Amino acid sequence: MAAAAVAPPEVLRECGCKGIRTCLICERQRGGDPPWQHPSQKTHRFIYYPDTGWAVGAEESDFEGWAFPFPGVTLIEDFVTPEEEAEMVQLMDRDPWKLSQSGRRKQDYGPKVNFRKQKLKRAGFRGLPSFSREVVRRMGLYPILEDFRPVEQCNLDYSPERGSAIDPHLDDAWLWGERLVSLNLLSPTVLSMSREAPGSLLLCLAPSGFPEALADSAMAPSRSVPCQEVEVAVPLPRRSLVVLRGGARHQWKHAIHRRHIGARRVGVTFRELSAEFGPGGKQQELGRELLQMALSFQGRPTT
């Protein structure tokens, strides 16, 4: 007699998708062609090189060898050790993960927020988790983050078995401040940046000796490409920390495509408060209370 089939884990039989968003689980249930199979409108792919701050046309593309400056992205490799990574994920897995959209699971450490109504509730928020204390301390050793004080942490769990992804989006700017900081754990991936604004990007021909030569080059633009047709790929190595600010934070949407999840990935995003909740802002007192609570490092995931 054939052996009885082993039931798949519960996480592979349920999803948290709503509206137009889908994952492999609900796509199998619904049938038909899922949205992610449709051709992308972003026809020109550029690769971001963190050592230079430039995005360069992908090999064998129409813009191979052409480049434009892409400010606002800072990448810090090996921000945590393999041992620290393993311990952090082990501690995360002791708490329940909530089903989320597009095949993700999540854990939130922060106030409950209604961004449309611009209201928040502190109920259930007890701070960031204890295992993030050292991560936050270490951030302060880098000039770009020396005054960064996170008030919220969101852990997102991605899996190829669930077809996990996150659509292009801009993070809220009413509550969250200038910098978005994300720690990439368990596997490498690609952060895909796109922009819906009209107009064109001016390109320069990358000099010989690329990519090192780009850092010190001053070149006259000699070609252009429509903004809406461009996607910039920012490779994120395992255990790296990425900071988005300026145009990369407020003008370019960021996404993680399904094809860039080849193994389990945990993304840990830290957010700071906006100026409205900072010193001199109209909600500075609330901001002070939230920060005091967050940096007590006594939190558990909010439900």
matplotlib code that plots the C-alpha trace (Angstrom):
import matplotlib.pyplot as plt

x = [0.0, 1.3, 2.4, -0.1, 0.7, 2.1, -0.1, 1.8, 2.4, -0.4, 1.4, 1.3, -2.5, -3.5, -2.6, -3.4, -3.9, -6.6, -7.9, -5.6, -2.6, -1.9, 0.6, 1.3, -1.2, -4.3, -3.2, -3.4, -6.8, -8.2, -6.6, -5.9, -2.9, -1.7, -0.8, 2.9, 3.1, 2.1, 4.9, 6.4, 6.1, 9.6, 11.6, 15.0, 16.9, 19.8, 22.1, 23.0, 26.7, 27.0, 30.7, 30.0, 26.4, 25.5, 23.0, 24.4, 22.5, 22.4, 24.5, 23.0, 20.4, 19.7, 21.5, 24.4, 27.3, 25.1, 24.7, 23.1, 23.7, 21.3, 21.7, 19.9, 21.0, 23.6, 24.6, 26.6, 27.7, 28.1, 26.3, 25.7, 27.7, 26.4, 26.0, 24.0, 21.8, 21.0, 20.2, 17.9, 15.9, 15.7, 14.2, 11.8, 10.5, 9.6, 6.8, 3.9, 4.1, 0.9, -0.2, 0.3, -0.3, 1.5, 2.8, 4.5, 4.3, 5.0, 5.7, 5.1, 6.7, 5.1, 1.9, -1.2, -1.6, -4.4, -2.4, -5.5, -7.0, -3.6, -4.4, -2.5, -3.0, -0.4, -2.3, -0.2, 3.0, 5.7, 8.8, 11.2, 12.3, 15.3, 17.4, 17.4, 19.2, 22.6, 21.5, 20.3, 23.5, 25.6, 23.7, 24.8, 28.5, 27.9, 27.7, 24.6, 22.8, 24.4, 21.2, 18.8, 16.3, 13.8, 10.3, 9.0, 10.3, 8.6, 9.9, 8.8, 9.2, 9.5, 9.4, 9.7, 7.2, 4.6, 5.6, 6.4, 6.9, 6.0, 4.6, 6.3, 5.4, 6.4, 6.4, 4.2, 5.7, 3.2, 4.5, 7.7, 10.7, 13.5, 15.4, 14.2, 16.6, 16.4, 18.4, 18.5, 18.7, 19.0, 19.5, 20.5, 17.8, 17.3, 15.5, 13.8, 13.3, 10.9, 9.4, 6.1, 7.0, 6.9, 10.0, 13.3, 16.6, 19.7, 22.4, 26.2, 28.4, 30.3, 34.0, 36.7, 37.7, 34.1, 32.9, 35.8, 36.2, 32.6, 33.2, 35.5, 34.1, 32.2, 30.5, 28.1, 24.8, 24.3, 21.3, 18.0, 15.4, 11.8, 11.6, 8.5, 10.4, 13.3, 13.9, 17.0, 18.1, 19.8, 21.5, 21.2, 23.7, 22.8, 23.3, 23.6, 21.9, 20.4, 19.4, 17.0, 16.8, 16.2, 15.0, 15.3, 13.0, 10.4, 10.4, 11.4, 9.1, 10.8, 9.7, 10.9, 9.9, 8.9, 11.7, 14.3, 13.2, 15.2, 15.2, 13.7, 14.4, 13.7, 13.7, 13.8, 12.8, 13.3, 11.6, 12.1, 9.6, 8.8, 9.5, 5.9, 6.6, 10.1, 11.4, 9.4, 6.8, 3.1, 3.0, 6.4, 5.1, 3.5, 6.7, 8.8, 6.5, 6.7, 10.4, 10.8, 8.6, 10.3, 13.8, 13.0, 13.5, 10.8, 8.5, 6.6, 4.9, 1.6, -1.5]
y = [0.0, 3.5, 5.6, 8.3, 11.8, 14.1, 17.3, 20.5, 22.9, 25.2, 28.2, 26.6, 26.2, 29.6, 33.1, 36.7, 38.1, 40.8, 42.5, 42.3, 40.9, 37.2, 34.5, 30.9, 29.6, 31.5, 31.4, 27.6, 27.8, 30.4, 29.1, 31.4, 33.5, 35.4, 39.1, 38.5, 36.6, 39.6, 41.5, 44.3, 47.9, 48.6, 47.8, 49.2, 47.7, 49.4, 48.0, 50.0, 50.0, 51.1, 51.9, 54.7, 55.7, 55.2, 53.0, 51.4, 49.8, 46.0, 43.9, 43.1, 45.8, 48.8, 51.0, 48.7, 51.0, 54.0, 55.4, 58.0, 59.0, 57.4, 59.1, 58.2, 54.5, 53.4, 49.7, 48.3, 44.7, 42.2, 44.4, 41.4, 38.2, 34.7, 33.9, 37.0, 36.4, 32.8, 34.0, 36.8, 34.6, 31.9, 34.4, 35.8, 32.2, 31.8, 34.3, 33.8, 35.2, 36.8, 36.0, 39.0, 39.9, 38.5, 35.4, 37.2, 36.7, 39.6, 40.6, 44.3, 46.1, 49.5, 51.5, 50.6, 53.2, 54.3, 56.2, 57.3, 59.0, 59.9, 58.3, 55.9, 53.8, 52.8, 49.8, 46.7, 48.5, 47.8, 48.7, 47.1, 43.5, 43.0, 41.3, 44.6, 46.6, 45.7, 46.3, 49.8, 50.6, 49.4, 51.7, 54.7, 53.9, 54.9, 58.7, 58.3, 56.7, 58.3, 60.2, 57.4, 56.4, 53.9, 53.9, 50.9, 47.6, 45.3, 41.8, 40.3, 36.7, 35.7, 32.2, 30.8, 28.1, 30.8, 33.0, 35.9, 39.4, 43.0, 45.4, 48.8, 51.3, 54.4, 54.3, 56.8, 60.2, 61.5, 59.3, 57.9, 60.1, 60.6, 57.3, 53.8, 51.2, 47.5, 44.5, 41.6, 38.1, 34.5, 35.0, 37.6, 39.4, 42.4, 45.7, 46.9, 50.7, 52.4, 55.8, 56.9, 60.5, 61.9, 63.2, 61.5, 60.5, 61.9, 59.3, 59.5, 56.9, 55.1, 55.7, 53.0, 51.5, 51.2, 51.0, 52.7, 55.5, 56.6, 57.8, 60.6, 61.3, 64.4, 63.6, 65.5, 63.8, 62.6, 60.3, 60.0, 57.4, 57.9, 57.6, 55.4, 52.8, 52.4, 49.9, 50.1, 46.8, 47.2, 43.9, 43.2, 40.7, 38.4, 40.2, 43.6, 46.8, 49.2, 52.9, 54.7, 58.5, 61.6, 60.7, 57.0, 57.3, 59.8, 59.6, 56.0, 53.2, 50.0, 46.4, 42.8, 40.7, 37.1, 36.0, 37.4, 35.2, 32.0, 30.8, 31.9, 35.6, 37.8, 41.5, 43.7, 47.3, 50.1, 53.4, 56.8, 59.5, 62.4, 66.0, 66.4, 64.0, 65.3, 68.2, 71.4, 69.4, 69.8, 66.2, 66.2, 65.0, 62.0, 61.4, 61.5, 59.0, 56.6, 56.8, 56.2, 53.2, 51.9, 52.1, 50.3, 47.1, 45.2, 44.6, 41.6, 41.5, 43.5, 41.7]
z = [0.0, -0.9, 2.0, 3.1, 1.7, 4.3, 4.6, 3.8, 6.6, 7.5, 6.1, 2.6, 2.7, 3.8, 2.7, 3.7, 0.2, -0.4, -3.5, -6.5, -4.6, -4.9, -3.9, -5.1, -2.6, -3.7, -7.4, -7.3, -5.7, -8.1, -11.4, -14.4, -15.1, -12.0, -12.4, -11.8, -15.1, -17.1, -18.8, -16.8, -18.2, -16.9, -20.1, -19.2, -16.3, -14.6, -11.9, -8.8, -7.8, -4.2, -4.4, -7.0, -6.3, -10.0, -11.8, -15.0, -17.8, -17.6, -19.9, -23.3, -22.8, -25.0, -22.4, -21.6, -20.6, -20.0, -16.5, -14.2, -10.6, -8.2, -4.8, -1.6, -1.2, 1.3, 1.5, 4.5, 3.9, 6.7, 9.2, 11.5, 11.8, 10.8, 14.5, 15.2, 12.2, 13.3, 16.8, 15.7, 13.4, 16.1, 18.5, 15.9, 15.2, 18.9, 18.4, 16.0, 12.4, 11.0, 7.5, 5.2, 1.6, -1.5, 0.3, 3.2, 6.9, 9.3, 12.9, 13.9, 16.7, 16.7, 17.2, 15.2, 12.5, 10.2, 7.6, 5.7, 8.7, 10.2, 13.6, 15.7, 18.8, 21.3, 22.7, 22.7, 21.8, 24.3, 22.3, 19.9, 20.7, 23.1, 20.3, 18.4, 21.0, 19.7, 16.1, 16.9, 18.9, 16.0, 13.5, 15.5, 14.7, 11.1, 10.3, 8.2, 11.1, 14.2, 15.1, 13.9, 16.6, 15.3, 16.7, 14.7, 13.5, 11.0, 10.3, 6.9, 6.1, 2.4, 1.0, -2.6, -1.7, -1.0, -4.0, -1.6, -3.0, -2.2, -4.8, -5.7, -3.0, -1.1, 2.6, 4.5, 5.2, 7.8, 10.6, 9.3, 8.8, 6.3, 6.5, 6.0, 7.3, 6.4, 7.4, 4.9, 6.6, 5.5, 1.7, -0.9, -2.8, -5.1, -4.1, -7.3, -7.6, -10.0, -10.6, -12.0, -12.6, -16.1, -17.8, -18.6, -17.0, -18.5, -19.1, -19.5, -21.2, -18.5, -18.8, -19.2, -15.9, -14.7, -12.0, -10.2, -12.7, -12.2, -8.7, -9.8, -13.2, -14.3, -17.6, -19.8, -20.4, -24.0, -23.9, -22.1, -21.2, -19.9, -16.1, -16.3, -18.3, -15.9, -13.1, -10.9, -9.3, -5.9, -5.0, -1.3, 0.0, 2.9, 6.3, 4.7, 5.8, 3.3, 4.0, 1.8, 2.0, -0.2, -3.7, -3.1, -0.1, -1.4, -5.3, -6.2, -5.2, -3.9, -4.3, -4.0, -7.0, -6.6, -8.9, -6.5, -3.6, -4.1, -0.4, 2.9, 3.5, 6.5, 6.0, 9.1, 8.5, 11.1, 10.8, 12.5, 13.3, 10.9, 11.8, 13.0, 15.9, 16.6, 18.7, 17.8, 15.9, 16.7, 18.0, 19.7, 23.1, 21.5, 19.6, 22.8, 24.4, 21.4, 21.3, 25.0, 24.7, 21.5, 22.9, 26.1, 24.0, 25.9, 23.0, 21.6, 18.2, 18.3, 17.3]

ax = plt.figure().add_subplot(projection="3d")
ax.plot(x, y, z, "-o")
ax.set_aspect("equal")
plt.show()
